[in-house]
Amino acid sequence: MRMPDDYCELHAHSNFSFLDGASHPEELIARAAVLGMQALAVTDHAGLYGAVRLLKAAAQTRTNDARATGLTPVTAIIGIELTIPRDEGELRLARRGRKLNDPYRGEHASRGWPGELHAGPIPGDHLVLLARDAAGYTALSRLASRGHLAGEKQFPIFERTLVEEGLDEGRGHLVGLSGCRNGEVPRRLLAGEQAAAREAAQRWASHFPEGDFAVELSHHLEPDDDWLAAQLAELAEAAGLPTVVTNQVHYATAGGHRLQDVLVCIRHGATLDEARELLLPNADYRLKGGNELAAIGAGLPDARARSAWEAGIAQAAAIGQACRLDLNFERYRFPGFTVPEGETPFSYLYQRAHEGLRVRYRPITRQSVKQLAHELEIIERTNLAEFFLIVWDLMEFARGKGIIGQGRGSAGDSIVAYCLGITKVDPIAHKLLFERFINEARTLPDIDIDFDVNRREEVIQYLYQRYGEDHAAMVCTVITYRARSAVREVAKALGFPPEAVDRVAKALDTRDASDVARDLALDGGFGWLFDEAGLDMDAEAIPPGRDGRGQTDGAAGSVTRQSSDSPWHGSARPALALPLRPD
């Protein structure tokens, strides 16, 4: 039997569960290392957006410097939490999102905050899936893509049939968990539907090899948690399914629960008071070590639940050890570039580059020949021939269609890119350094190309047609808040009057939201901002806080109430600080 020290958390949300998770992947990994966790799964809602950052953060725990500090090396497990509409009504709601006239919207729907199109969680049954290996990651990626393609922007749709097909395709490479209270199994138990709950568990388990679907147990000090744990333990025993203990993490440490509350309010366009039923009940949804979780299980009143809990901790450790994924960020994986018979990608690139050399340099100079040979040698050694051919082919398509396009950035340092017609700058004439573009000791290169915005869709469609939908994809960027926007949204969530929100945001001199906390620490809190804006923010004007159980209590004074240590009424701004610039 594995010991609690071997426990691995298998259900956690990072801030890539947008406006729900309150910790960065790096924070979760760092906390897991401190707790001695050997593996941590991040299961963000509907997507794998945080996978790369999670894997890179985990890799940092295995460096010599990290080991020297005594921290535990952490293995990252990639997962996803899906929301599956239960019926046609929920399916229609998922398709259209929440609108202003939606009965779920509530009386404050017209404020026009970020939550205007998403007033509440899209209803449906939750299901947690983990990738055992690279094939499992592929299966999750395919499933996530299909769900997003089936829905509208921001509202993916994971119909049951779509999910079941994805599970069957990834069979043997995925692990399934029954989910939180919003999972079908616990939801039916809470509704008194024991037979239906057991049938649901067995139906989901049928899409996995034996032992790869587990009934999830958790405990967050809610009044019926003891009862639900006993019910789930009984169901798992009757259905012949293993149990697994998770803490359904939404932040790395207990202090993150206040931020998580605010994020939920921003998502729903509501204040803390208005959103109480949407908030997690306490600060218990944090990363916990195995011994702490074992103590919770030992305190369960039902003997069967205690036994299932102990087995669930061991099962979490076993799953954590079984899931191993290495995406290998050190090399590119190309979709395949078709070259003429008898050619290799490099020989074909060599040919095209020398043809371009005769066009670009008239007459051909000794320096240009030498530089081209040097670059081609490095390209061959780094296996980047396909990379250049793919970009060249894209530019050839654009030229053939009369679409304006040009490579930019460090690609302009390459004579190969110049000879292929990717860039228009002669790197020899301008004395540019190729090693700024490709350096074997650093990360792999990329080439940015600007196309005519009115015709870029033609280029995108060509990529899909040329390489197939499974080998071409759109990528996204994550937009973050500017400092003033962040202050506005947080202040709205805390319930400050609109006029105060606007004036305080305009008084803020910081531009980068990530610098707000640093600058406030130097400046003594928000008090000087209120003074600068000419606002008298007395105790009555500041919304009450919530203690660890979700009740109004003086313990929250350090966040929301006037006191000596309140960030709202800190010491005066230091005299050495620069004056505010007029907005």
C-alpha positions in Angstrom: 0.0 0.0 0.0 1.3 3.4 -1.0 1.8 5.9 1.9 0.1 9.4 2.0 3.5 10.9 1.3 3.2 9.5 -2.2 0.0 11.4 -2.8 -0.4 13.2 -6.2 -3.1 15.8 -6.8 -5.0 14.9 -9.9 -7.6 17.7 -10.2 -6.4 21.3 -10.2 -7.2 24.5 -12.0 -4.7 27.1 -13.0 -5.4 30.6 -14.2 -5.9 29.1 -17.6 -9.3 28.1 -16.3 -10.0 31.7 -17.2 -11.4 33.8 -14.4 -11.8 30.7 -12.2 -8.4 29.4 -11.3 -6.4 31.8 -9.2 -2.8 30.5 -9.5 -0.4 30.4 -12.3 0.9 26.9 -13.4 4.3 27.9 -12.0 2.8 28.7 -8.6 1.0 25.3 -8.4 4.1 23.4 -9.3 6.2 25.4 -6.8 3.7 24.6 -4.0 3.5 21.0 -5.0 7.3 20.8 -4.8 7.2 22.3 -1.3 4.5 19.8 -0.2 6.7 16.9 -1.5 4.2 15.9 -4.3 5.8 13.8 -6.9 3.2 14.6 -9.6 0.5 17.3 -10.1 -2.3 17.3 -12.7 -3.7 20.5 -14.0 -7.2 20.0 -15.4 -8.3 23.3 -16.8 -11.8 23.9 -18.2 -12.3 23.0 -21.8 -8.7 23.4 -22.9 -5.0 22.6 -22.6 -3.9 26.2 -22.7 -1.6 26.0 -19.7 0.1 22.7 -20.7 3.4 24.2 -22.0 3.9 26.5 -19.0 3.1 23.6 -16.6 5.5 21.2 -18.2 8.3 23.8 -18.3 7.7 24.7 -14.6 7.8 21.0 -13.7 11.1 20.7 -15.6 12.6 23.4 -13.5 12.0 21.3 -10.4 14.3 18.7 -11.8 17.3 21.0 -12.3 20.4 20.7 -10.1 19.7 24.1 -8.5 16.2 22.9 -7.5 17.4 19.7 -6.1 20.0 21.5 -4.1 17.3 23.3 -2.2 15.7 20.0 -1.2 12.5 20.5 -3.1 10.8 17.4 -4.6 11.0 17.0 -8.4 7.4 17.3 -9.7 6.0 15.5 -12.7 3.4 17.5 -14.6 0.3 15.7 -15.7 -1.9 17.3 -18.4 -5.6 17.0 -18.1 -8.9 18.7 -18.9 -12.3 19.1 -17.3 -15.2 19.0 -19.7 -18.7 20.2 -19.2 -21.2 17.9 -21.0 -24.8 19.3 -21.6 -27.3 17.0 -20.0 -30.3 17.6 -22.3 -31.4 19.7 -25.3 -32.2 22.7 -23.1 -28.7 22.9 -21.8 -27.3 22.2 -25.2 -29.2 25.2 -26.6 -27.9 27.3 -23.7 -24.3 26.2 -24.4 -24.7 27.1 -28.1 -25.8 30.7 -27.5 -24.1 31.5 -24.2 -25.8 33.6 -21.6 -27.7 36.6 -22.9 -29.1 39.7 -21.2 -32.6 38.3 -21.2 -31.6 34.9 -19.9 -33.6 33.9 -16.8 -30.2 33.0 -15.2 -28.9 36.6 -15.6 -30.4 38.3 -12.6 -31.3 41.9 -12.0 -27.8 43.3 -12.6 -27.4 42.0 -16.1 -27.3 45.4 -17.8 -24.1 46.7 -16.3 -22.0 45.8 -19.4 -19.2 44.1 -17.4 -17.1 41.2 -18.8 -19.7 38.8 -17.5 -22.4 40.2 -19.8 -22.2 37.3 -22.2 -21.6 34.7 -19.5 -23.7 35.4 -16.4 -23.3 31.9 -14.9 -21.6 28.7 -15.5 -22.8 26.8 -18.5 -24.8 23.9 -16.9 -23.8 20.4 -17.6 -22.0 17.4 -16.1 -18.3 17.7 -15.4 -15.8 15.0 -16.4 -12.1 15.0 -15.6 -9.6 13.4 -18.1 -5.9 12.9 -17.7 -3.3 12.0 -20.4 -1.2 8.9 -19.6 1.3 9.6 -22.3 1.8 11.5 -25.6 -1.0 9.5 -27.3 -3.3 10.6 -24.5 -2.3 14.2 -24.9 -3.1 13.9 -28.6 -6.5 12.4 -27.7 -7.2 15.3 -25.4 -6.1 17.9 -27.9 -8.3 16.4 -30.6 -11.3 16.2 -28.2 -10.8 19.9 -27.1 -10.5 21.0 -30.7 -13.7 19.2 -31.7 -15.6 20.7 -28.7 -14.5 24.2 -29.6 -15.3 23.7 -33.3 -18.8 22.5 -32.3 -19.5 25.7 -30.3 -19.2 29.4 -30.6 -16.4 31.6 -29.5 -15.9 31.2 -25.7 -18.6 28.5 -25.6 -17.3 25.1 -26.6 -19.8 22.3 -26.7 -18.9 18.8 -25.6 -21.9 16.7 -26.5 -22.0 13.3 -24.9 -21.6 11.5 -28.2 -18.6 13.6 -29.1 -16.9 12.9 -25.7 -17.6 9.2 -25.9 -16.1 9.0 -29.4 -13.0 10.8 -28.1 -12.7 8.4 -25.2 -12.9 5.4 -27.4 -10.2 6.8 -29.7 -7.9 7.4 -26.8 -8.7 4.2 -25.0 -5.7 3.0 -23.0 -4.1 6.4 -23.1 -6.5 8.3 -20.8 -7.6 8.2 -17.2 -11.0 9.4 -16.2 -12.3 10.8 -12.9 -16.0 11.2 -12.1 -15.6 14.9 -11.2 -16.6 17.3 -8.5 -20.2 17.8 -7.3 -21.1 18.9 -10.8 -20.1 15.5 -12.2 -22.9 13.2 -13.3 -22.3 10.6 -10.6 -22.3 12.9 -7.5 -25.0 15.1 -9.0 -27.4 12.1 -9.2 -26.5 11.0 -5.7 -27.3 14.4 -4.4 -30.6 14.2 -6.2 -31.4 10.8 -4.5 -30.9 8.9 -7.8 -28.6 6.1 -6.5 -29.4 3.6 -9.3 -28.9 6.2 -12.0 -25.7 7.4 -10.4 -24.3 3.8 -10.4 -25.4 3.3 -14.1 -23.7 6.6 -15.0 -20.5 5.5 -13.3 -20.5 2.2 -15.1 -21.3 3.8 -18.5 -18.4 6.2 -18.3 -16.1 3.4 -17.0 -17.0 1.3 -20.1 -15.0 3.7 -22.2 -11.8 3.0 -20.3 -9.7 -0.2 -19.6 -10.5 -1.7 -16.2 -9.2 0.4 -13.4 -8.7 3.6 -15.5 -11.9 5.3 -14.5 -12.2 6.2 -10.8 -14.9 7.6 -8.5 -13.6 10.9 -7.2 -13.8 11.7 -3.4 -13.2 15.1 -1.9 -14.1 16.9 1.3 -14.3 20.7 1.7 -16.1 21.0 5.1 -19.5 21.4 3.5 -22.4 20.1 5.6 -23.2 17.1 3.4 -19.6 16.2 2.5 -19.5 13.3 5.0 -22.7 11.9 3.6 -21.6 12.3 0.0 -18.3 10.6 0.7 -20.2 7.6 2.2 -22.5 7.5 -0.8 -19.7 7.6 -3.3 -17.8 4.9 -1.5 -20.8 2.6 -1.5 -21.4 3.2 -5.2 -17.7 2.5 -6.1 -17.8 -0.7 -4.2 -21.1 -1.8 -5.8 -19.9 -0.9 -9.3 -16.5 -2.4 -8.8 -14.7 0.8 -9.5 -11.6 2.3 -7.7 -11.8 5.6 -5.8 -9.4 8.5 -6.0 -9.0 11.4 -3.6 -8.6 14.9 -5.0 -9.0 18.3 -3.5 -10.4 20.0 -6.7 -7.8 22.8 -6.3 -8.4 26.3 -7.5 -5.4 28.1 -5.9 -2.0 27.1 -4.6 -2.5 28.3 -1.0 -5.4 29.3 1.2 -4.6 33.0 0.5 -5.7 32.5 -3.1 -9.4 32.1 -2.2 -10.0 35.9 -2.0 -8.5 36.4 -5.5 -10.6 33.4 -6.8 -13.7 35.0 -5.4 -12.9 38.2 -7.3 -12.2 36.4 -10.5 -15.5 34.6 -10.4 -17.2 38.0 -9.8 -15.5 39.5 -12.8 -16.5 36.5 -14.9 -20.1 36.9 -14.0 -20.2 40.7 -13.9 -21.3 40.7 -10.3 -20.1 42.0 -6.9 -19.1 39.7 -4.1 -22.5 40.1 -2.5 -24.4 39.4 -5.7 -22.3 36.3 -6.6 -22.3 34.5 -3.2 -24.1 31.4 -4.5 -21.5 31.2 -7.3 -18.5 31.4 -5.0 -16.6 28.4 -3.5 -17.7 28.1 0.2 -14.4 28.5 1.9 -10.6 28.6 1.5 -10.2 24.8 1.4 -9.8 24.4 -2.3 -6.0 24.6 -2.1 -3.1 22.2 -2.7 -2.9 19.8 0.3 -0.3 17.2 1.0 -1.1 13.5 1.4 -0.9 13.5 5.2 -3.3 16.4 5.5 -5.8 14.7 3.2 -5.3 11.4 5.1 -6.2 13.1 8.3 -9.5 14.3 6.7 -10.3 10.7 5.6 -9.6 9.3 9.1 -12.2 11.7 10.5 -15.0 10.5 8.3 -17.8 8.9 10.4 -18.6 6.1 7.9 -16.2 3.1 8.0 -16.6 2.3 4.3 -15.9 5.9 3.4 -12.7 5.9 5.5 -11.6 2.7 3.8 -12.4 4.1 0.3 -10.6 7.4 1.2 -7.4 5.5 2.2 -7.6 3.5 -1.0 -8.3 6.7 -3.0 -5.1 8.4 -1.7 -3.1 5.3 -2.8 -4.9 5.3 -6.2 -4.0 9.0 -6.7 -0.3 8.1 -6.1 -0.5 5.2 -8.5 -2.1 7.3 -11.3 0.4 10.0 -10.7 3.2 7.5 -11.2 1.6 6.0 -14.3 1.1 9.3 -16.2 4.3 10.2 -18.0 4.4 12.8 -20.8 7.3 14.5 -22.5 6.4 16.9 -25.3 10.1 17.5 -26.0 10.2 21.3 -26.7 13.8 21.0 -28.0 12.7 20.1 -31.6 10.1 20.9 -34.2 7.6 18.3 -35.4 6.8 19.1 -39.1 3.7 18.0 -40.9 5.7 16.6 -43.8 6.7 18.5 -46.9 6.4 16.6 -50.2 9.5 16.9 -52.4 10.1 15.7 -56.0 11.1 12.0 -56.4 14.8 11.4 -55.7 15.1 14.5 -53.4 15.3 14.9 -49.7 14.0 18.0 -47.9 17.5 19.3 -47.5 18.6 18.6 -51.1 15.5 20.3 -52.4 16.1 23.3 -50.1 19.7 23.4 -51.3 18.5 23.5 -54.9 15.9 26.2 -54.3 18.3 28.4 -52.3 21.0 28.3 -55.0 18.4 29.1 -57.6 17.4 32.1 -55.5 21.1 33.1 -55.1 21.4 33.5 -58.9 18.4 35.8 -58.9 19.2 37.9 -55.8 23.0 38.4 -56.5 24.0 39.6 -59.9 26.8 39.0 -60.1 27.2 36.3 -57.5 29.8 37.2 -54.9 32.3 35.0 -53.1 30.9 36.3 -49.8 27.3 35.4 -50.7 28.3 31.9 -51.7 30.3 31.4 -48.5 27.4 32.7 -46.3 24.9 30.5 -48.0 27.0 27.4 -47.5 27.5 28.3 -43.9 23.8 28.7 -43.3 22.8 25.6 -45.1 25.3 23.6 -43.1 23.6 24.8 -39.9 20.2 24.2 -41.3 21.1 20.6 -42.2 22.6 20.0 -38.8 19.5 21.3 -37.0 17.1 19.5 -39.2 15.3 22.7 -40.2 15.1 22.1 -44.0 11.3 21.3 -43.8 10.8 24.4 -41.8 12.2 26.6 -44.5 10.5 24.7 -47.3 7.1 25.1 -45.6 7.6 28.9 -45.3 8.9 29.1 -48.8 5.9 27.2 -50.1 3.5 29.6 -48.3 5.2 32.6 -49.8 5.1 31.0 -53.3 1.3 30.5 -52.9 0.9 34.1 -51.8 2.9 35.4 -54.7 1.0 33.3 -57.2 -2.3 34.7 -55.9 -1.0 38.3 -55.8 -1.3 38.4 -52.0 1.2 40.9 -50.5 3.4 39.2 -47.8 6.8 39.6 -46.3 8.9 38.0 -43.6 10.1 40.2 -40.9 12.1 40.1 -37.6 15.3 38.2 -37.2 14.6 36.1 -40.3 16.0 39.1 -42.2 19.4 38.1 -40.9 19.3 34.9 -43.1 20.6 34.7 -46.7 18.7 31.5 -47.1 15.4 33.3 -46.3 16.5 36.1 -48.6 17.3 33.7 -51.5 14.0 31.9 -51.0 12.0 35.1 -51.3 10.8 35.0 -47.7 12.5 38.3 -46.8 13.5 41.3 -48.9 16.5 42.5 -47.0 20.0 41.6 -48.2 21.8 40.5 -45.0 25.2 40.8 -46.5 24.7 44.4 -47.7 23.4 45.4 -44.3 26.0 43.3 -42.4 23.4 41.3 -40.5 24.3 38.4 -38.2 22.7 35.0 -39.0 23.3 33.7 -35.5 20.8 36.2 -34.2 18.2 34.2 -36.2 19.5 30.6 -35.7 21.8 29.8 -32.8 22.2 26.2 -32.0 22.8 27.0 -28.3 19.5 28.8 -28.0 15.8 28.2 -28.8 14.6 27.2 -32.2 13.8 29.9 -34.7 10.5 31.2 -36.0 9.6 33.4 -39.0 6.9 36.0 -38.7 5.2 36.9 -42.0 2.8 39.8 -42.5 0.1 39.2 -45.1 -2.5 41.5 -46.5 -5.2 41.5 -43.8 -8.0 41.4 -46.3 -6.6 38.2 -47.9 -5.0 36.4 -45.0 -7.9 33.9 -44.8 -6.9 32.6 -48.3 -3.5 31.8 -46.9 -5.0 30.1 -43.8 -7.2 28.0 -46.0 -4.3 27.0 -48.2 -2.4 25.8 -45.1 -5.4 23.6 -44.2 -5.7 22.2 -47.7 -1.9 21.7 -48.2 -1.2 19.9 -44.9 -4.6 18.7 -43.7 -6.7 19.9 -40.8 -4.9 17.5 -38.4 -1.6 19.1 -39.2 -2.4 22.8 -39.2 -3.8 24.9 -36.4 -4.6 28.4 -35.3 -2.8 29.6 -32.2 -4.0 32.2 -29.7 -2.5 34.8 -27.5 -3.7 35.3 -23.9 -4.7 38.9 -23.4 -4.0 40.3 -19.9 -5.3 43.3 -18.1 -3.6 46.6 -18.1 -3.2 48.1 -14.6 -6.1 50.5 -14.8 -8.4 47.8 -16.3 -7.4 45.4 -13.6 -8.1 47.9 -10.8 -11.5 48.8 -12.4 -12.6 45.2 -12.6 -11.4 44.3 -9.1 -13.0 47.4 -7.6 -16.3 46.6 -9.3 -16.2 43.1 -8.0 -15.6 44.5 -4.5 -18.6 46.7 -4.8 -17.1 50.1 -4.9 -19.3 52.9 -6.4 -18.8 53.4 -10.2 -17.6 57.0 -9.8 -15.0 55.8 -7.2 -13.9 53.0 -9.5 -13.3 55.4 -12.4 -11.5 58.1 -10.4 -9.2 55.7 -8.6 -8.3 53.9 -11.8 -7.4 57.2 -13.5 -5.3 58.2 -10.5 -3.2 55.0 -10.8 0.1 55.8 -12.5 1.2 52.2 -13.0 0.8 50.8 -16.5 1.6 47.1 -16.2 -0.9 45.2 -14.1 1.9 42.9 -12.8 3.5 45.9 -11.2 0.5 47.1 -9.2 1.3 44.9 -6.1 4.9 46.0 -6.1 4.1 49.7 -6.5 1.4 49.6 -3.8 3.9 47.9 -1.4 6.2 50.9 -2.0 3.4 53.5 -1.8 1.7 52.2 1.3 -1.5 50.9 -0.2 -4.5 52.3 -2.0 -5.2 55.0 0.6 -3.2 57.7 -1.3 -5.2 56.9 -4.4 -8.4 57.7 -2.6 -6.9 60.9 -1.4 -5.6 61.8 -4.8 -9.0 61.2 -6.3 -10.6 63.3 -3.6 -12.7 60.4 -2.2 -13.6 59.8 1.4 -13.8 56.0 1.6 -15.1 55.4 5.1 -15.7 52.0 6.5 -19.4 52.0 5.4 -18.4 52.5 1.8 -16.2 49.5 1.7 -17.9 46.1 1.1 -17.6 43.6 4.0 -15.3 40.6 3.6 -15.7 36.9 3.8 -14.0 34.6 6.3 -12.9 31.1 5.5 -16.4 29.7 5.7 -17.9 32.3 3.4 -19.5 34.6 6.1 -19.1 38.3 6.8 -16.5 38.6 9.5 -14.0 41.0 10.9 -11.2 38.6 10.0 -11.4 39.9 6.5 -10.6 43.4 7.7 -7.1 43.3 6.2 -8.6 43.2 2.8 -11.9 45.0 2.8 -12.3 47.1 6.0 -10.6 50.2 7.3 -7.9 49.2 9.7 -4.2 49.9 10.4 -3.1 47.1 8.0 -5.7 47.7 5.3 -4.3 48.1 1.8 -7.2 50.6 1.2 -6.0 52.9 4.0 -2.3 52.4 4.1 0.3 54.9 5.1 0.8 58.0 3.0 2.6 57.8 -0.3 6.4 58.4 0.2 7.5 61.9 -0.5 10.2 60.7 -2.9 7.5 59.3 -5.3 7.1 61.1 -8.5 3.8 63.1 -8.9 1.0 61.7 -10.9 0.9 62.5 -14.6 -2.5 63.9 -15.7 -4.6 61.3 -17.4 
